[in-house]
C-alpha cells in the first residue's frame, strides 16, 4: 500500500509544479518596407517557439507583422491576461523582428514605419521599457520571461532621426526588475543574425533547450547563450533580478533535504578579522577601511571600521580656527566643510577649487551673468527644439569640476547611502571614471546624501545652468570653437564629422577618466562628451516652461528629464553646447551620469 501511495505522489508532482497559469505572447515582424529592410525568419521563429511553449502548458497568443497600434494592443491584452491569472502566473514574451537603440533607449520597430530619414523611426516605434514596465506594474505577482530577438543586421539605418542623435548597433542594457528575466539575442551594442533555415539561430536554440526537463530557467538561458556563441559567434545578453527558481519543463523529483541554518562567521574567520582589524584600526586611509568593510562585512569588526571612517571624515573636515579669508575678499566668501571660510573668485576654476569633505566632488565657482540659451538659426546641425531664450543667472553657484565619479558614488554606498545601489562599470573600471548606469532618482539620492553629510545644499543643475557653465561665456557651438575632433572630447569618432568642421578619429567605445581633455575657461572638465548628464528639468520641446532666471523647468513631461552634454557613443553634433536630449527618469544605461551644483548661502 505504501508503495502505491509513493508512486501516486511522484506521478502527481509534475502536474502540481505546472498548476500555475502559463501565458505567452509571441510577436514576429518580418514584412518591413524595402527601406527598413525585410527579414526572413521571424515567422519561423514564432512557429518554433509556439510549438515548444504549447508543449509546456502555455496558452499562446501570436501577433505577426504588427503595426505600432497592433503591438501596443497586443502588449496591453497580454498584461491584462497575466494580471487576471493571479499569483504565481508565468509569462513568456518573445519578440522577433527589427529593433534598435538611439544610444539610450531601446525600440521595437513595427512594420508600418516607412522611413528612416526623419524622427518617424523613433516616434512610431515601441519603447522596450514600455513593455517591461507595464508587465511589472500590471502583473507584478507573475514571473516574467522577456526575450528580444532583435537588432538584426539587415536594418538599413543610414543616419539618425531628429531625436536619435546616432544609431547604435544594438540594444543597450535595461534596469532589472524583480521577478523578471530579460534576454537579448545578442550582446549590447551588437547585431543579431537573420540567417538560418527554418528559424534564426537564437530562436532555434531556445526552442530546443526550453523543453529539456529538469533544467532551471536561468541555466536554460545560459545554455542557449553557449549554443549561439558556439554556432555563429554571436554573444546573447542575459539579465535577471530576484527571480525564483522556475523549471519550465518540469523538475526531477529528489528527496527533500533539510534547509541548513544561516551560518555565523566561523571562529577562524573571526580570528582572521580580529587580526586584520588590529593592523587596520589606526589607519587614516579611507580606501583601506572600505576594503576591510567589504571583506569582513559579516563580522562586527566591519561596524568598527565604519565608525572609524566617520571619525576620519570629521577630523579631516575640522579646520584650524584661523580664518583663511583675507582681510579684503575680491571674490565670494563661502563656507567650506564645517567651518572653514574661503574667498574664491567666480570663473577661476582652473586654479581655485574646494571640497566639502574628502570624498565629496571637487567644486569650482561659476559666476553670475546673462546669456542666450539655445542655438542661432545658422548653427549647423541644430535641432528645432533649440529655440533661443534670454537667461539671467543672478548669483554665482558652485558646480562640480567633473561629473560624479565611481569613487565618489562608492563612498556613498560605503556610508549606507544611495539606496545601497551599486551600478555596473561595464568592466571599464571604477575610480576616476564617471559613474554610469544611474537614473535621475539615483542622482537625486546621491545629492541628498552629500547634502546630509555636509550640511550644504547639493542638487542637480538646471538645464539653463548646465548650458551656461558649458559655454563659459562663449557663443560658439563648442566652448573652443565651431569644429570638433576626438582629440578634444570623447564621442563616436568613427561617425560622420560635424558639418561645422572636424575630422574622424578614435572611437574609444567606453568612458574615460573625468579629468581627460582640457577644461573650459571656468575650469570645468568634459562639458562636451564622455557621459550625458542628468538635469533637474522636465522635458518640454518648446521650452515653454522656461523662467528666464536659470531655475529648473517644472512643467512639461516630467516623466522625462533633460540630459545635456553628449556621450562617448554619440555623434559629434550632439555634444554642442545648445544640444538638448531627454531620457525617462527611471532609465539607467551606460551613457548616463550626472554632475552636481551647490547652492551658496546668501
C-alpha positions as CSV (number, residue, x, y, z in Angstrom):
1,X,0.0,0.0,0.0
2,X,2.8,2.4,0.9
3,X,4.5,1.7,-2.5
4,X,1.2,2.7,-4.2
5,X,1.0,6.0,-2.3
6,X,4.6,6.9,-3.1
7,X,4.0,6.2,-6.8
8,X,0.8,8.3,-6.9
9,X,2.7,11.2,-5.2
10,X,5.5,11.0,-7.8
11,X,3.0,11.0,-10.6
12,X,1.2,14.0,-9.2
13,X,4.3,16.2,-8.7
14,X,4.6,17.4,-12.4
15,X,1.0,18.5,-12.5
16,X,1.3,20.4,-9.2
17,X,4.5,22.0,-10.4
18,X,2.7,23.3,-13.5
19,X,-0.5,24.3,-11.8
20,X,0.3,27.9,-12.2
21,X,-1.2,29.8,-15.1
22,X,1.2,30.0,-18.1
23,X,0.7,32.6,-20.8
24,X,2.8,33.6,-23.7
25,X,2.8,36.4,-26.3
26,X,4.9,35.8,-29.4
27,X,5.4,38.6,-32.0
28,X,7.0,38.1,-35.4
29,X,7.6,41.1,-37.6
30,X,9.2,40.5,-41.0
31,X,7.3,42.3,-43.7
32,X,9.1,45.7,-43.4
33,X,9.4,48.1,-46.3
34,X,12.4,47.8,-48.5
35,X,13.8,51.0,-47.0
36,X,13.8,49.5,-43.5
37,X,14.9,46.0,-44.6
38,X,12.8,42.8,-44.9
39,X,13.5,39.8,-42.7
40,X,13.4,36.1,-43.4
41,X,12.9,34.3,-40.1
42,X,10.6,36.0,-37.6
43,X,7.5,34.0,-38.5
44,X,9.6,30.8,-38.4
45,X,11.0,31.8,-35.0
46,X,7.5,32.3,-33.6
47,X,6.3,29.0,-35.0
48,X,9.1,27.1,-33.3
49,X,8.6,28.8,-30.0
50,X,4.8,28.3,-30.2
51,X,5.2,24.5,-30.6
52,X,7.6,24.3,-27.7
53,X,5.6,26.5,-25.3
54,X,2.3,24.8,-26.0
55,X,4.0,21.5,-25.1
56,X,4.9,23.1,-21.8
57,X,1.3,24.1,-21.0
58,X,1.4,27.7,-22.2
59,X,-1.6,29.5,-23.6
60,X,0.0,31.2,-26.6
61,X,-1.1,34.4,-28.4
62,X,0.6,35.3,-31.7
63,X,0.9,38.6,-33.5
64,X,2.5,38.9,-36.9
65,X,3.6,41.9,-39.0
66,X,2.3,44.2,-36.3
67,X,1.8,47.9,-36.7
68,X,2.5,50.2,-33.7
69,X,-1.2,50.1,-32.8
70,X,-1.3,46.3,-33.0
71,X,1.9,46.0,-31.0
72,X,0.5,48.2,-28.3
73,X,-2.9,46.4,-28.2
74,X,-1.2,43.0,-28.0
75,X,1.1,44.0,-25.1
76,X,-1.9,45.6,-23.2
77,X,-4.0,42.5,-23.7
78,X,-1.2,40.2,-22.6
79,X,-0.6,42.3,-19.4
80,X,-4.3,42.1,-18.6
81,X,-4.4,38.3,-19.1
82,X,-1.4,37.9,-16.8
83,X,-3.0,40.2,-14.2
84,X,-6.2,38.1,-14.3
85,X,-4.2,34.9,-14.0
86,X,-3.4,35.8,-10.4
87,X,-0.5,34.9,-8.1
88,X,2.3,32.7,-9.4
89,X,1.4,33.1,-13.1
90,X,4.3,32.6,-15.5
91,X,4.5,34.9,-18.6
92,X,6.7,34.4,-21.7
93,X,7.0,37.4,-24.0
94,X,9.0,36.9,-27.2
95,X,9.7,39.5,-30.0
96,X,11.4,38.6,-33.3
97,X,11.9,41.5,-35.7
98,X,13.7,44.7,-36.1
99,X,14.8,46.7,-33.1
100,X,17.3,49.4,-32.5
101,X,18.6,51.8,-29.9
102,X,19.2,55.5,-30.2
103,X,22.0,55.1,-27.7
104,X,19.9,55.5,-24.6
105,X,16.5,53.9,-25.3
106,X,15.7,50.6,-27.0
107,X,12.9,50.4,-29.5
108,X,10.8,47.6,-31.2
109,X,10.1,48.7,-34.7
110,X,6.6,48.0,-36.1
111,X,6.1,47.1,-39.8
112,X,4.3,50.3,-40.6
113,X,7.3,52.5,-40.1
114,X,8.1,53.6,-43.7
115,X,11.2,55.8,-43.5
116,X,14.4,56.3,-41.6
117,X,15.0,59.8,-42.9
118,X,13.3,61.6,-40.0
119,X,12.3,61.1,-36.4
120,X,9.5,58.8,-37.6
121,X,11.5,55.7,-36.8
122,X,11.7,56.7,-33.1
123,X,8.3,58.4,-32.8
124,X,6.4,55.5,-34.2
125,X,8.3,52.6,-32.5
126,X,7.6,51.0,-29.2
127,X,10.0,51.5,-26.3
128,X,11.2,48.3,-24.8
129,X,10.7,49.8,-21.3
130,X,7.1,50.4,-22.1
131,X,6.7,46.6,-22.3
132,X,8.7,45.7,-19.2
133,X,7.2,48.5,-17.0
134,X,3.7,47.6,-18.0
135,X,4.2,43.9,-17.1
136,X,5.8,44.9,-13.8
137,X,3.1,47.4,-13.0
138,X,0.0,45.4,-14.0
139,X,1.2,41.9,-13.3
140,X,3.7,42.3,-10.6
141,X,2.9,38.9,-9.0
142,X,3.8,36.9,-12.1
143,X,7.2,35.6,-13.1
144,X,8.2,37.1,-16.4
145,X,10.5,35.9,-19.2
146,X,11.0,38.7,-21.7
147,X,13.0,37.8,-24.9
148,X,14.1,40.3,-27.6
149,X,15.4,38.5,-30.7
150,X,16.0,41.8,-32.5
151,X,18.7,44.3,-33.7
152,X,19.0,42.4,-36.9
153,X,22.0,43.1,-39.2
154,X,19.7,43.8,-42.1
155,X,18.3,47.0,-40.6
156,X,19.1,49.8,-43.1
157,X,19.8,52.7,-40.7
158,X,21.9,55.2,-42.5
159,X,21.6,58.3,-40.4
160,X,19.9,59.4,-37.2
161,X,16.4,60.8,-36.8
162,X,15.9,64.3,-35.5
163,X,15.9,63.0,-31.9
164,X,18.1,59.9,-32.2
165,X,21.4,61.7,-32.4
166,X,23.2,58.5,-33.5
167,X,22.2,55.0,-34.3
168,X,23.8,52.5,-32.0
169,X,24.3,49.0,-33.5
170,X,22.1,47.2,-30.9
171,X,20.2,47.4,-27.7
172,X,21.6,48.9,-24.5
173,X,21.1,47.2,-21.1
174,X,17.9,48.0,-19.2
175,X,17.2,48.3,-15.5
176,X,16.4,44.9,-14.0
177,X,13.0,44.3,-12.4
178,X,12.4,41.8,-9.6
179,X,10.9,38.6,-10.8
180,X,11.8,39.3,-14.4
181,X,14.4,37.7,-16.7
182,X,15.3,39.8,-19.8
183,X,17.2,38.2,-22.7
184,X,18.6,39.7,-25.8
185,X,19.6,37.6,-28.8
186,X,22.9,39.4,-28.9
187,X,25.3,41.4,-26.7
188,X,24.7,45.1,-26.0
189,X,25.6,47.3,-29.0
190,X,25.9,44.3,-31.4
191,X,23.8,42.8,-34.2
192,X,21.7,39.6,-34.3
193,X,21.9,37.3,-37.3
194,X,18.9,36.7,-39.5
195,X,20.5,33.6,-41.2
196,X,19.2,30.1,-40.7
197,X,16.9,27.6,-42.4
198,X,13.5,27.2,-40.7
199,X,14.3,29.6,-37.9
200,X,17.0,32.1,-36.7
201,X,19.9,30.7,-34.6
202,X,18.7,32.2,-31.3
203,X,15.1,31.0,-31.7
204,X,16.2,27.5,-32.7
205,X,18.5,27.1,-29.7
206,X,15.8,28.5,-27.4
207,X,13.0,26.2,-28.7
208,X,15.2,23.2,-28.3
209,X,16.6,24.0,-24.8
210,X,13.4,25.2,-23.2
211,X,11.8,21.7,-23.4
212,X,14.6,19.9,-21.6
213,X,13.2,18.6,-18.3
214,X,15.0,19.2,-15.0
215,X,16.8,22.4,-16.1
216,X,16.2,25.6,-14.1
217,X,15.2,28.5,-16.4
218,X,18.3,30.7,-15.8
219,X,20.5,27.7,-16.5
220,X,18.5,27.0,-19.6
221,X,19.0,30.6,-21.0
222,X,22.7,30.3,-20.2
223,X,22.8,27.1,-22.3
224,X,21.2,29.0,-25.1
225,X,24.0,31.6,-24.8
226,X,26.6,29.0,-25.1
227,X,25.0,27.3,-28.1
228,X,24.5,30.5,-30.1
229,X,28.1,31.7,-29.4
230,X,29.4,28.3,-30.5
231,X,27.3,28.2,-33.6
232,X,27.8,31.7,-35.1
233,X,30.0,33.7,-32.7
234,X,27.0,35.8,-31.5
235,X,27.0,36.5,-27.8
236,X,23.5,36.8,-26.3
237,X,22.9,39.1,-23.3
238,X,21.0,38.0,-20.1
239,X,19.8,39.9,-17.1
240,X,17.6,38.9,-14.2
241,X,16.8,40.1,-10.6
242,X,15.3,38.3,-7.6
243,X,14.0,35.6,-9.9
244,X,12.7,32.5,-8.1
245,X,13.5,29.0,-9.4
246,X,11.4,28.1,-12.4
247,X,11.6,24.7,-14.2
248,X,9.7,25.4,-17.4
249,X,9.8,21.7,-18.5
250,X,9.3,20.2,-15.0
251,X,11.7,19.3,-12.2
252,X,13.1,15.9,-11.4
253,X,11.8,14.6,-8.0
254,X,14.6,14.5,-5.4
255,X,14.4,13.7,-1.7
256,X,13.7,16.7,0.4
257,X,16.8,17.9,2.2
258,X,16.7,19.9,5.5
259,X,17.4,23.6,5.0
260,X,20.7,24.5,6.6
261,X,20.7,27.2,9.2
262,X,22.3,30.5,8.2
263,X,25.9,30.2,9.4
264,X,27.5,32.8,11.6
265,X,31.1,33.7,10.9
266,X,33.3,30.7,11.9
267,X,35.8,31.1,14.8
268,X,38.6,31.0,12.2
269,X,37.1,33.9,10.2
270,X,36.5,35.9,13.4
271,X,40.1,35.4,14.3
272,X,41.3,36.5,10.8
273,X,39.0,39.6,11.0
274,X,40.3,40.4,14.5
275,X,43.9,40.2,13.4
276,X,43.3,42.3,10.3
277,X,41.4,44.9,12.4
278,X,44.4,45.1,14.7
279,X,46.6,46.1,11.7
280,X,44.0,48.5,10.2
281,X,42.2,50.3,13.1
282,X,44.7,53.2,13.3
283,X,44.9,53.9,9.6
284,X,43.7,57.2,8.1
285,X,43.3,55.7,4.7
286,X,39.6,55.6,3.9
287,X,40.0,53.4,0.9
288,X,41.8,50.8,3.1
289,X,39.0,50.8,5.6
290,X,36.3,50.5,2.9
291,X,38.2,47.4,1.5
292,X,38.2,46.0,5.1
293,X,34.4,46.6,5.4
294,X,33.8,44.8,2.0
295,X,36.0,41.8,3.1
296,X,34.7,41.3,6.6
297,X,31.1,42.7,6.3
298,X,29.7,39.6,8.1
299,X,31.6,40.4,11.3
300,X,31.2,43.1,13.9
301,X,34.6,44.5,13.1
302,X,33.0,46.0,9.9
303,X,30.9,48.2,12.2
304,X,34.1,49.4,14.0
305,X,35.6,50.2,10.6
306,X,32.5,52.2,9.6
307,X,32.8,54.2,12.8
308,X,36.5,54.8,12.0
309,X,35.6,56.2,8.6
310,X,33.1,58.6,10.2
311,X,35.7,59.7,12.7
312,X,38.3,60.4,9.9
313,X,35.8,62.3,7.9
314,X,35.1,64.5,10.9
315,X,38.8,65.0,11.6
316,X,39.5,66.0,8.0
317,X,36.6,68.3,7.8
318,X,37.7,70.2,11.0
319,X,39.9,73.2,10.3
320,X,42.1,75.4,12.3
321,X,40.2,78.3,13.9
322,X,42.3,80.9,11.9
323,X,40.2,82.2,9.0
324,X,41.6,81.7,5.6
325,X,39.6,84.7,4.2
326,X,41.9,87.7,3.6
327,X,41.1,91.0,5.2
328,X,39.6,92.1,1.8
329,X,37.9,89.4,-0.3
330,X,37.8,90.3,-4.0
331,X,35.6,87.3,-4.8
332,X,32.9,85.4,-3.0
333,X,33.3,84.4,0.6
334,X,31.9,80.9,1.3
335,X,32.0,78.2,4.0
336,X,33.8,75.1,3.1
337,X,33.3,71.9,5.1
338,X,32.1,72.6,8.6
339,X,33.6,76.0,9.5
340,X,36.4,76.9,7.0
341,X,35.9,80.3,5.4
342,X,37.3,80.7,1.9
343,X,37.5,83.5,-0.6
344,X,37.0,82.2,-4.2
345,X,36.9,84.1,-7.4
346,X,34.0,83.1,-9.8
347,X,35.3,81.8,-13.1
348,X,38.7,81.0,-11.7
349,X,38.1,77.2,-11.5
350,X,41.4,76.4,-13.3
351,X,43.3,77.4,-10.2
352,X,40.7,77.6,-7.4
353,X,38.7,74.6,-6.3
354,X,37.3,73.3,-3.0
355,X,35.8,70.1,-1.5
356,X,33.4,70.0,1.5
357,X,34.6,66.6,2.6
358,X,37.4,64.2,1.5
359,X,35.1,62.0,-0.6
360,X,32.9,64.9,-1.9
361,X,33.1,66.2,-5.5
362,X,35.6,68.9,-6.2
363,X,33.8,72.2,-6.9
364,X,34.5,75.4,-8.7
365,X,32.7,78.7,-8.7
366,X,30.7,79.7,-11.7
367,X,29.9,83.4,-12.0
368,X,26.6,85.1,-12.3
369,X,25.7,86.5,-15.7
370,X,23.4,86.8,-18.7
371,X,23.5,84.6,-21.7
372,X,21.5,83.4,-24.8
373,X,20.4,79.9,-24.2
374,X,19.9,77.8,-27.4
375,X,21.4,78.0,-30.9
376,X,21.2,80.6,-33.6
377,X,19.3,79.7,-36.8
378,X,22.5,79.4,-38.8
379,X,24.3,76.9,-36.4
380,X,25.0,73.8,-38.4
381,X,23.1,70.6,-37.4
382,X,20.9,72.4,-34.9
383,X,17.5,70.9,-33.9
384,X,14.2,72.7,-33.9
385,X,13.9,72.4,-30.1
386,X,16.9,74.7,-29.5
387,X,15.0,78.0,-29.7
388,X,16.9,80.8,-28.1
389,X,15.9,82.2,-24.7
390,X,17.5,85.0,-22.8
391,X,18.5,83.8,-19.3
392,X,19.9,85.7,-16.3
393,X,21.9,83.8,-13.7
394,X,21.6,86.3,-10.8
395,X,24.1,84.8,-8.3
396,X,27.3,82.6,-8.5
397,X,26.9,78.9,-7.9
398,X,29.3,76.1,-7.2
399,X,29.5,73.4,-9.8
400,X,31.2,70.1,-9.9
401,X,34.6,70.4,-11.7
402,X,33.9,66.9,-13.0
403,X,31.0,64.5,-13.4
404,X,30.5,62.5,-10.3
405,X,32.9,59.5,-10.3
406,X,32.5,55.9,-9.3
407,X,34.9,56.6,-6.5
408,X,32.6,59.2,-5.1
409,X,29.5,57.1,-5.7
410,X,31.0,54.1,-4.0
411,X,31.8,56.3,-0.9
412,X,28.1,56.9,-0.7
413,X,27.4,53.2,-0.8
414,X,30.1,52.5,1.9
415,X,28.3,55.1,4.1
416,X,25.0,53.2,3.5
417,X,23.6,55.9,1.3
418,X,22.3,55.9,-2.3
419,X,19.8,53.2,-1.5
420,X,22.5,50.6,-1.5
421,X,22.6,50.6,-5.3
422,X,26.0,49.7,-6.9
423,X,25.9,50.5,-10.6
424,X,27.9,48.4,-13.1
425,X,31.0,49.9,-14.6
426,X,30.7,47.7,-17.7
427,X,34.1,46.3,-16.9
428,X,35.7,49.7,-17.8
429,X,36.9,50.4,-14.3
430,X,35.6,52.5,-11.4
431,X,37.8,55.0,-9.6
432,X,38.0,58.3,-11.6
433,X,35.7,57.1,-14.4
434,X,32.3,58.9,-14.4
435,X,29.6,56.9,-12.7
436,X,27.2,55.4,-15.3
437,X,24.0,53.3,-15.2
438,X,22.4,55.7,-12.9
439,X,18.9,57.2,-13.4
440,X,17.5,60.6,-12.4
441,X,16.3,59.3,-9.0
442,X,19.8,57.8,-8.3
443,X,21.4,61.2,-9.0
444,X,18.9,62.8,-6.6
445,X,19.6,60.2,-3.9
446,X,23.4,61.0,-4.2
447,X,22.7,64.7,-3.9
448,X,20.6,64.1,-0.8
449,X,23.3,62.0,0.8
450,X,26.0,64.7,0.1
451,X,23.7,67.4,1.5
452,X,23.1,65.4,4.6
453,X,26.8,64.7,5.1
454,X,28.0,68.2,4.7
455,X,25.0,70.3,5.8
456,X,25.2,72.2,2.4
457,X,22.6,72.3,-0.4
458,X,23.7,70.0,-3.2
459,X,21.5,69.4,-6.2
460,X,21.3,68.7,-9.9
461,X,21.9,71.7,-12.2
462,X,19.0,73.2,-14.1
463,X,19.1,72.9,-17.9
464,X,19.9,76.6,-18.2
465,X,22.7,76.4,-15.7
466,X,24.2,73.4,-17.5
467,X,24.4,75.2,-20.8
468,X,25.6,78.4,-19.1
469,X,28.5,76.6,-17.4
470,X,29.4,74.6,-20.6
471,X,29.6,77.7,-22.7
472,X,31.7,79.6,-20.1
473,X,31.0,82.9,-21.7
474,X,31.3,81.6,-25.3
475,X,28.7,81.7,-28.1
476,X,30.2,79.1,-30.4
477,X,28.9,75.5,-31.0
478,X,31.6,74.2,-28.6
479,X,33.4,76.2,-25.9
480,X,36.6,76.1,-28.0
481,X,35.0,77.0,-31.4
482,X,32.9,75.7,-34.3
483,X,34.7,72.4,-35.0
484,X,35.4,69.2,-33.1
485,X,37.7,66.2,-33.3
486,X,38.1,63.1,-31.0
487,X,41.3,64.7,-29.6
488,X,39.1,67.3,-27.9
489,X,36.3,65.2,-26.4
490,X,35.1,61.6,-26.0
491,X,32.5,60.6,-28.6
492,X,32.0,58.3,-31.5
493,X,35.0,59.3,-33.6
494,X,34.0,56.9,-36.4
495,X,30.8,58.8,-37.1
496,X,30.5,61.4,-39.8
497,X,32.4,64.6,-38.8
498,X,30.5,67.6,-37.6
499,X,29.4,69.7,-40.5
500,X,30.8,72.8,-38.9
501,X,34.3,71.4,-39.1
502,X,36.3,68.4,-37.8
503,X,37.5,65.0,-38.8
504,X,37.1,61.4,-37.9
505,X,39.4,59.8,-35.4
506,X,39.5,57.4,-32.4
507,X,36.2,55.8,-31.2
508,X,37.1,54.7,-27.7
509,X,33.8,52.7,-27.2
510,X,33.8,53.5,-23.4
511,X,34.1,56.3,-20.9
512,X,37.4,57.8,-20.0
513,X,38.6,59.3,-16.6
514,X,36.8,62.6,-15.8
515,X,40.0,64.6,-15.9
516,X,40.6,63.8,-19.5
517,X,41.0,66.5,-22.1
518,X,41.3,70.3,-21.4
519,X,38.9,72.1,-19.0
520,X,36.8,75.0,-20.3
521,X,37.7,78.6,-19.4
522,X,36.0,78.2,-16.0
523,X,37.9,75.1,-15.1
524,X,35.1,72.5,-15.9
525,X,36.0,69.2,-17.5
526,X,34.2,67.2,-20.1
527,X,31.3,69.6,-20.6
528,X,31.2,68.1,-24.1
529,X,31.1,64.2,-24.3
530,X,32.0,61.3,-22.1
531,X,28.6,60.9,-20.4
532,X,25.2,62.6,-20.7
533,X,24.4,64.5,-17.5
534,X,21.0,64.5,-15.9
535,X,19.5,67.9,-15.1
536,X,16.6,68.8,-12.8
537,X,14.3,69.9,-15.7
538,X,11.2,68.3,-17.1
539,X,11.2,67.9,-20.8
540,X,9.5,70.5,-23.0
541,X,10.5,70.6,-26.6
542,X,9.2,74.2,-26.9
543,X,10.9,75.4,-23.7
544,X,7.5,77.0,-22.8
545,X,8.2,76.5,-19.1
546,X,11.5,78.4,-19.1
547,X,11.5,81.1,-16.4
548,X,14.5,83.0,-17.8
549,X,16.2,83.1,-14.4
550,X,18.1,79.9,-14.6
551,X,15.7,77.9,-12.4
552,X,14.6,74.4,-13.5
553,X,11.6,73.8,-15.6
554,X,8.8,72.1,-13.5
555,X,6.2,71.9,-16.3
556,X,6.0,69.7,-19.4
557,X,6.6,65.9,-19.4
558,X,8.1,65.3,-16.0
559,X,8.4,61.5,-16.6
560,X,11.2,62.6,-19.0
561,X,14.1,64.6,-17.7
562,X,16.5,66.7,-19.8
563,X,20.1,65.4,-20.3
564,X,22.9,67.5,-21.6
565,X,26.5,67.2,-22.9
566,X,26.5,64.2,-25.2
567,X,28.3,60.9,-24.6
568,X,31.1,58.6,-25.7
569,X,28.9,56.6,-28.1
570,X,27.1,59.6,-29.8
571,X,27.7,61.7,-32.9
572,X,29.7,64.9,-32.6
573,X,26.8,67.3,-33.2
574,X,25.1,66.1,-30.0
575,X,28.0,67.5,-28.0
576,X,27.2,71.1,-29.0
577,X,26.5,73.5,-26.1
578,X,22.9,74.0,-27.2
579,X,22.0,70.4,-27.9
580,X,19.1,69.1,-25.8
581,X,18.3,65.4,-25.1
582,X,16.0,63.6,-22.7
583,X,15.5,60.2,-21.0
584,X,12.8,58.7,-18.9
585,X,13.7,59.5,-15.3
586,X,13.8,55.8,-14.4
587,X,16.2,54.7,-17.2
588,X,19.7,53.5,-16.3
589,X,22.2,53.0,-19.1
590,X,25.9,53.1,-19.9
591,X,25.7,56.6,-21.4
592,X,24.1,58.4,-18.4
593,X,25.9,60.1,-15.5
594,X,25.5,63.4,-13.6
595,X,27.2,66.5,-12.2
596,X,26.2,68.4,-9.1
597,X,25.7,72.0,-8.2
598,X,25.9,73.5,-4.7
599,X,23.8,76.5,-3.9
600,X,25.8,79.1,-2.0
601,X,24.2,80.5,1.2
602,X,23.2,84.2,0.9
